Amino acid sequence: MCLAVPGRVISIATDGDDLSRSGKVSFGGVIKEVNLAFVPEVKVGDYVVVHVGFALSVVDEAEANKVFDYLRQMDELTDLQPGEKPAEEPLATTPAEPIAPPLPKP
């Protein structure tokens, strides 16, 4: 399942180029480098919603805490715990079906 998860911005780095603006974001103690190009108004201390390494929007702390509560209830925060490896997807045990029949030989 893919989720956009809130995190707190703890630092911002700029190269003068708005598209390469990035920052360090804390997800309950797990620090990740995040692209901040979509949220030019964000400042250190703000909470942002992050999906696949991009901050998509700024949210207030109450909203971020609500999402963390929902994730806790779903037991989805285990992937964000520091020092723990995320669960791996099991490998398929049967070969995948071909998408289309093979082309005839010339």
Summary of the structure (lengths in Angstrom):
residues: 106
radius of gyration: 19.1
end to end distance: 43.4
largest distance: 65.0
contacts: 233
relative contact order: 0.18
helix: 20%
strand: 30%
